Amino acid sequence: MLIIAGENAPSRYFSEDAYKVANEPKELMIIPGAVHTDLYDKTDVIPFDKLETFFSENLK
């Protein structure tokens, strides 16, 4: 499970709580300075490289 959250997102704690109880493989990525909605449409903050790497390594 790859969980991506904005550093300044009010809902960040939901992501952190889900990460704590998730099974491996898991990774929590916090995007500095971002809020929740930044990760929908600000393509300069969306971690496309991380998405590709994580899923290439873990979806087999």
QUIFEN-V573817 format. One record per pair of residues at least 4 apart in sequence whose ideal C-beta (glycine too) atoms are under 8 Angstrom apart, sorted by the first residue. I is the first residue (numbers start at 0). GAP is how many residues later the second one is. If there is no record, write none. Layout:
# QUIFEN-V573817
i: {I & I}
gap: {GAP & GAP}
This chain:
# QUIFEN-V573817
i: {0 & 0 & 0 & 0 & 0 & 0 & 0 & 1 & 1 & 1 & 1 & 1 & 1 & 1 & 2 & 2 & 2 & 2 & 2 & 2 & 2 & 2 & 3 & 3 & 3 & 3 & 3 & 3 & 4 & 4 & 4 & 4 & 4 & 4 & 4 & 4 & 4 & 4 & 4 & 5 & 5 & 5 & 5 & 5 & 5 & 5 & 5 & 5 & 6 & 6 & 6 & 6 & 6 & 6 & 7 & 7 & 7 & 7 & 8 & 8 & 8 & 8 & 9 & 9 & 10 & 10 & 11 & 11 & 12 & 13 & 14 & 14 & 15 & 15 & 16 & 17 & 18 & 18 & 21 & 24 & 24 & 26 & 28 & 28 & 30 & 30 & 30 & 30 & 32 & 33 & 33 & 33 & 33 & 36 & 37 & 37 & 38 & 38 & 41 & 42 & 45 & 46 & 47 & 48 & 49 & 50 & 51 & 52 & 53 & 54}
gap: {17 & 18 & 21 & 22 & 24 & 25 & 26 & 24 & 25 & 27 & 48 & 49 & 52 & 53 & 12 & 15 & 16 & 19 & 23 & 24 & 25 & 26 & 11 & 25 & 27 & 35 & 43 & 46 & 4 & 6 & 7 & 10 & 11 & 23 & 24 & 25 & 26 & 31 & 34 & 6 & 24 & 25 & 27 & 28 & 29 & 30 & 32 & 33 & 5 & 23 & 24 & 25 & 26 & 27 & 4 & 25 & 26 & 27 & 6 & 25 & 26 & 27 & 25 & 26 & 4 & 25 & 4 & 18 & 4 & 4 & 4 & 13 & 4 & 12 & 4 & 4 & 7 & 9 & 4 & 32 & 33 & 27 & 18 & 21 & 7 & 8 & 14 & 16 & 12 & 4 & 5 & 8 & 11 & 4 & 4 & 7 & 6 & 7 & 4 & 5 & 5 & 4 & 4 & 4 & 4 & 4 & 4 & 4 & 4 & 4}
